[in-house]
Amino acid sequence: MATPGRSCPVAYRYRPEDLAGPVAFATSTLYVVGGLYGNTRALDAVLARAAEEPSPPEIVFNGDFHYLDVEPDRFAAIEAGVHDHHATLGNVEYALTAPDDTVGCGCDYPSYVADDVVTNSNLVVARLRGSAGPTAARERLAALPRHLTVDVGGHRVGVVHGDPESLAGWRLALEAVDPPDHSARTATGFAGTATTPETVVDWCRRADVTTLCCTHTGLPYIQDHVAGGRRYVVANNGCAGLPNFHGRRFGVMTRICADPRPPADGLYGVAVDGLRVDAVPVRYDHDRWHDDLLRAWPPGSPGHAGYAARVDRGTWLTVEHAARGDVVLGPAAPT
């Protein structure tokens, strides 16, 4: 029987073909920002970097932009900043607006994720429900799409939160995709059916996209696939609002651009048919974010238990480890 935090509501479900319709908008540069987690310092950093682009990029916040922002003023700041741009539902936003609170955090955690992680996530979202602002804010969140398709320089790019079949799907997690990443599978305790390159290519073809952007599962990577003379790319940005790499204190977002040259701050990326897909750092003010976290989530709280260690030390993942297939390290990759 499904339990809160491990359930998959019917409303999460869609098909890759649902991404194959008309594009939502067109741009020459796209930022995909997932897992902001209520970090207003990271939001500031994203917008500051966007202001430095030669031409203004379009920004999609693809879910879980809320989460640790339980202080009403911080929640309102995230709402205002995100809704000046494009956004899609994450499981957190769905859980905040769902009439049935038995969904818990809505993460649809797989069995290999520890029970205490699920419990803490449920408790964080239960508290966040009390900060979710007026009815208008909840209605705005509830109206967000579950996915978007964007034209970037004439290339169709699909943006989801989880995977092409579920809002909170885990089939594009680093530990789930083939060829096997044994470090990822050992670190996460992965158990389940792996996602083959053939599955990814099939999703892309059915969605009529060459690039799939996702977040949700917490660990970033970019991986390319070749089939039938065409290349397809998956870009999982991990978290924009939390450290993603061992000993590194910055978030990650995905930058997609019609200019095939790598950005100066690119961590790793790939050029496919003239389209450049890169992971770039979200260099927020770590000390202020750390203080924000402690004020809202002191030791002993579920938010502190779930995220304080990651905020301080990052994860086990290295930047080099996140470049898969023919993806190469960028100018800003650590040496």
Buried (B, 14 or more C-beta within 10 A) or exposed (E): EEEBBBBBBEEBEBEBEBBBEEBBEEBBBBBBBBBBBBBBBBBBBBBEBBEEBEEEBBBBBBBBBBBBBBBEEBBBBBBEBBBEBBBBBBBBBBBBBBEEEEBBBBBBBBEBBEEEBBBBBBBBBBBBBEBBBEEEBBEBBBEBEBBBBBBBBEBBBBBBBBBBBBBBBBBBBBBBBEEEBEBBBEBBEBEBEBBEBEBBBBBBBBBBBBBBBBBBBBBBBBBBBEBEEEBBBBBBBBBBBBBBBEEBBBBBBBBBBBBEEBBEBBBBBBBBEEBBBBBBBBBBBBEEBBEBBBEBBEEEBBBBBBBBEBBEEBBBBBBEBBBBBBBBBBEBBEE
